[in-house]
Amino acid sequence: MSASSGTPTASATRRQGLAAVAVAYAVALAAALVAGWALRGRSPILVAALADVAATVVVFLFSVRHDNSSLYDPYWSVAPVPIAAYWAWLAPGGLDLRAGLVLLLVTAWAVRLTGNWVARWHGLSDEDFRYVEIRGRTGRLYWPASLVSIHLMPTAWVFLGMLPTWPALSRAGGPFGLLDLAAVAVTAGAIALEAVSDLQLRRFVRTRRDPSAVLDDGLWRYSRHPNYFGEVTFWWGLWLFGLAADPSWAWTVVGPVSITLLFVLVSLPWMDRRMLSRHPEWAEGMRSTSALVPWPRRR
């Protein structure tokens, strides 16, 4: 609290918000475990899917309670860890090399991405600008719209993205081979690319003197959204692990394809509109710089 005004400081407000998120996710995990126990003996994929939905509904209820859909934001990166851990735990004989690498890479990705969200979020008064726009468009129907479009649909996309890891984690596939090495390279490279691009952006925002300036150095010189490219590529790397484990699971390509379409058709245009409305220089970047895949600039 501020001694002079009696109002909470920014750091105190942020701590309160993070505490609310921690409580929400603890209850969500408990709900997922109860759902999993109730469904014991069923298909591990079905158990994970329904437990995932149960946890999502709990987080949604906390979003309503705090009037902020951004409580769901870290779910994107948190949920894959217990899903992967559950599937790996079921594997007979413990972890093999492929399963161990998948679990390690998913955890590394999750810790970094969740930490990045924690560093950026300011508390319960800080709601993603896209949710604010949806709130304005939907009015009284905002919370039903939030349940479907902000909570359940991303949960479904992430679960589809995780499906290729089932054959890799269940030890049902063939021996470790060249395709596994490619999967490691793609997945680890995606995590590194996303981390570097986020670091470059944080440094730029922290040190820039002109609030209207835009970042056009480093990875951002070759892509308007290199962090999004890293995120999309990560899911393709997980699909390669599944393909290496069992080619009959190639159909799970629906996961990375759906996530790629989400970013290309929704996230990128939305972010470009946001940047264009706040930074006039962004128009030049849209003409000269690749939207997603890092590529030399057009003249």
C-alpha positions in Angstrom: 0.0 0.0 0.0 1.1 3.6 -0.6 1.7 5.3 2.7 0.4 8.7 1.4 -2.7 7.6 -0.5 -3.6 4.2 1.0 -3.9 2.7 -2.5 -2.1 -0.5 -3.5 1.2 0.0 -5.3 1.7 -1.4 -8.8 3.9 -4.2 -7.4 1.3 -5.1 -4.8 -1.4 -5.2 -7.4 0.7 -7.4 -9.5 1.4 -9.8 -6.7 -2.3 -10.0 -5.9 -3.0 -10.8 -9.5 -0.4 -13.5 -9.6 -1.7 -15.0 -6.4 -5.2 -15.1 -7.9 -3.8 -16.9 -10.9 -1.9 -19.4 -8.7 -5.1 -20.2 -6.8 -7.1 -20.6 -10.0 -4.5 -23.0 -11.5 -4.2 -25.0 -8.3 -8.0 -25.6 -8.3 -7.9 -26.3 -12.0 -5.2 -29.0 -11.5 -7.3 -30.5 -8.7 -10.3 -30.6 -11.0 -8.2 -32.3 -13.7 -7.0 -34.9 -11.3 -10.5 -35.6 -10.1 -11.7 -36.0 -13.7 -8.8 -38.2 -14.5 -9.5 -40.4 -11.5 -13.2 -40.7 -12.4 -12.2 -41.8 -16.0 -9.5 -44.2 -14.9 -9.3 -47.2 -17.2 -10.4 -45.3 -20.3 -8.2 -44.3 -23.2 -5.4 -42.1 -22.0 -6.1 -39.6 -24.8 -9.8 -39.4 -23.8 -8.8 -39.0 -20.1 -6.3 -36.2 -20.9 -8.8 -34.4 -23.1 -11.7 -34.4 -20.6 -9.4 -33.5 -17.7 -8.1 -30.6 -19.9 -11.6 -29.4 -20.5 -12.4 -29.6 -16.7 -9.4 -27.5 -15.9 -10.3 -25.0 -18.6 -13.8 -24.6 -17.2 -12.3 -23.9 -13.7 -10.0 -21.3 -15.1 -12.9 -19.7 -16.9 -14.9 -19.5 -13.7 -12.0 -17.7 -12.1 -11.8 -15.4 -15.2 -15.5 -14.5 -14.6 -14.9 -14.1 -10.9 -12.1 -11.6 -11.5 -13.7 -10.1 -14.6 -10.5 -10.7 -16.6 -10.1 -13.4 -19.3 -6.3 -13.0 -19.2 -6.3 -15.4 -16.3 -6.5 -18.0 -19.0 -3.4 -16.7 -21.0 -0.8 -18.9 -19.2 -2.9 -22.0 -19.7 -1.6 -22.2 -23.3 1.9 -23.0 -22.0 1.0 -24.6 -18.7 -1.4 -27.4 -19.8 1.0 -29.3 -22.1 3.3 -30.2 -19.2 0.8 -32.3 -17.1 -0.5 -33.8 -20.3 2.9 -34.9 -21.4 3.9 -36.0 -17.9 0.7 -38.2 -17.6 1.3 -39.9 -21.0 5.0 -40.5 -20.2 4.0 -41.9 -16.7 1.8 -44.5 -18.4 4.6 -45.7 -20.7 5.8 -49.2 -19.8 9.4 -49.5 -18.7 9.9 -45.8 -18.0 11.2 -43.1 -20.3 13.3 -43.9 -23.4 15.5 -41.4 -25.2 12.7 -40.1 -27.4 10.2 -39.7 -24.6 12.7 -38.1 -22.4 13.6 -35.5 -25.0 9.9 -34.7 -25.7 9.2 -34.2 -22.0 12.4 -32.1 -21.6 11.6 -29.8 -24.6 8.0 -29.4 -23.7 8.9 -28.4 -20.1 11.6 -26.0 -21.3 9.2 -24.4 -23.7 6.5 -24.1 -21.1 8.8 -22.6 -18.4 10.1 -20.0 -20.7 6.8 -19.0 -22.2 5.0 -18.9 -18.9 7.8 -16.9 -17.4 7.6 -14.4 -20.3 3.9 -14.0 -19.5 4.5 -13.5 -15.8 7.1 -10.8 -16.6 4.7 -8.9 -18.8 1.4 -9.2 -16.9 0.6 -6.3 -14.6 -2.2 -7.8 -12.6 -6.0 -8.2 -12.6 -6.5 -4.8 -14.2 -4.4 -5.9 -17.2 -6.5 -7.7 -19.8 -5.2 -8.6 -23.3 -6.3 -5.9 -25.8 -7.9 -8.6 -28.0 -10.2 -9.6 -25.2 -11.1 -5.9 -24.6 -12.1 -5.7 -28.2 -14.2 -8.8 -28.0 -15.8 -7.5 -24.9 -16.7 -4.3 -26.7 -18.2 -6.2 -29.7 -20.2 -8.8 -27.7 -21.5 -6.7 -24.8 -23.7 -8.8 -22.6 -22.7 -11.9 -24.5 -19.0 -11.4 -23.6 -18.7 -14.3 -21.1 -20.3 -16.9 -23.4 -18.0 -15.6 -26.2 -15.1 -15.8 -23.8 -15.8 -19.3 -22.8 -15.9 -20.5 -26.4 -13.3 -18.4 -28.2 -10.8 -17.4 -25.5 -10.9 -20.5 -23.3 -12.2 -23.7 -24.9 -11.0 -23.1 -28.5 -7.3 -22.5 -27.5 -7.5 -25.5 -25.2 -8.6 -27.6 -28.2 -5.9 -26.2 -30.4 -3.2 -27.0 -27.9 -4.5 -30.5 -27.3 -4.5 -31.1 -31.0 -0.9 -29.9 -31.0 0.0 -32.3 -28.2 -1.6 -35.4 -29.9 1.6 -36.2 -31.9 3.5 -36.6 -28.6 1.3 -39.6 -27.5 3.1 -42.2 -29.7 6.5 -40.6 -28.8 5.8 -40.7 -25.1 4.0 -44.0 -24.9 7.1 -45.9 -26.3 4.9 -47.5 -28.9 7.1 -46.5 -31.8 10.4 -47.6 -33.5 14.0 -46.9 -32.4 15.5 -43.4 -32.2 16.6 -42.3 -35.6 17.4 -39.4 -38.0 13.9 -38.1 -38.0 14.1 -37.8 -34.2 17.3 -35.7 -34.6 15.4 -33.5 -37.0 12.6 -33.2 -34.5 15.1 -32.2 -31.7 16.7 -29.6 -34.0 13.4 -28.0 -35.1 11.8 -28.0 -31.6 14.9 -26.8 -29.7 15.6 -24.2 -32.5 12.0 -22.9 -32.2 12.3 -22.5 -28.4 15.6 -20.6 -28.9 14.3 -18.4 -31.7 11.2 -17.5 -29.6 13.4 -16.8 -26.6 15.8 -14.5 -28.5 13.0 -12.6 -30.2 11.2 -12.0 -26.9 14.5 -10.9 -25.3 15.2 -8.5 -28.1 11.7 -7.0 -27.9 12.0 -6.5 -24.1 15.3 -4.8 -24.4 14.0 -2.5 -27.1 10.8 -1.5 -25.2 12.9 -0.9 -22.1 15.5 1.4 -23.8 13.6 3.2 -26.6 13.2 6.9 -26.2 10.5 7.4 -28.8 7.3 5.5 -27.8 6.2 5.5 -31.4 9.4 3.7 -32.6 9.2 0.1 -33.8 11.8 -2.6 -33.5 13.5 -3.4 -36.8 16.9 -4.9 -35.7 17.9 -8.5 -34.9 15.4 -11.1 -35.8 12.8 -8.4 -36.1 14.5 -7.1 -39.2 13.6 -10.3 -41.1 10.1 -11.0 -39.7 7.5 -8.7 -38.2 6.6 -11.5 -35.8 9.6 -13.8 -35.2 8.3 -14.9 -31.8 5.1 -16.2 -33.5 7.3 -18.0 -36.0 9.1 -19.7 -33.2 5.8 -20.7 -31.5 4.4 -22.2 -34.7 7.6 -24.1 -35.5 7.6 -25.6 -32.0 4.4 -27.5 -32.7 5.7 -28.7 -36.0 8.8 -30.1 -34.1 6.5 -32.0 -31.8 4.7 -33.5 -34.8 8.0 -34.7 -36.2 8.6 -36.6 -32.9 5.2 -38.3 -33.4 6.0 -39.1 -37.0 9.4 -40.6 -36.0 7.7 -42.8 -33.4 4.9 -44.1 -35.5 4.2 -42.9 -39.1 0.6 -44.1 -38.9 0.1 -41.1 -36.6 0.9 -38.7 -39.5 -2.8 -37.6 -39.4 -2.0 -35.6 -36.2 -0.6 -33.0 -38.6 -4.0 -31.5 -38.0 -2.5 -30.1 -34.7 0.3 -27.9 -36.1 -1.7 -27.1 -39.2 -4.6 -25.7 -37.0 -2.2 -23.7 -34.8 -0.4 -22.3 -37.9 -3.8 -21.2 -39.3 -4.7 -19.6 -36.0 -1.6 -17.5 -36.1 -1.7 -16.7 -39.8 -5.4 -15.9 -40.1 -6.1 -14.4 -36.6 -3.1 -13.5 -34.5 -0.9 -11.9 -37.1 -3.6 -9.7 -38.8 -4.9 -8.7 -35.3 -1.5 -7.7 -34.1 -0.7 -5.9 -37.4 -3.8 -3.8 -37.0 -2.9 -3.0 -33.4 0.6 -1.9 -34.3 -0.6 0.1 -37.3 -3.0 2.0 -35.1 -0.3 2.9 -32.6 2.9 3.1 -34.7 2.7 4.8 -38.1 6.1 3.4 -39.1 4.6 -0.1 -39.0 3.1 0.5 -42.5 6.6 0.5 -44.0 7.4 -2.7 -42.2 4.3 -4.4 -43.6 5.4 -3.5 -47.1 9.0 -4.6 -46.7 9.2 -7.2 -44.0 7.9 -10.8 -44.0 4.9 -11.3 -41.7 6.0 -14.6 -40.2 8.9 -16.6 -41.8 12.3 -14.7 -41.3 13.3 -13.6 -44.8 15.4 -10.8 -46.3 13.6 -7.5 -46.6 11.9 -6.5 -49.9 13.0 -3.3 -51.4 
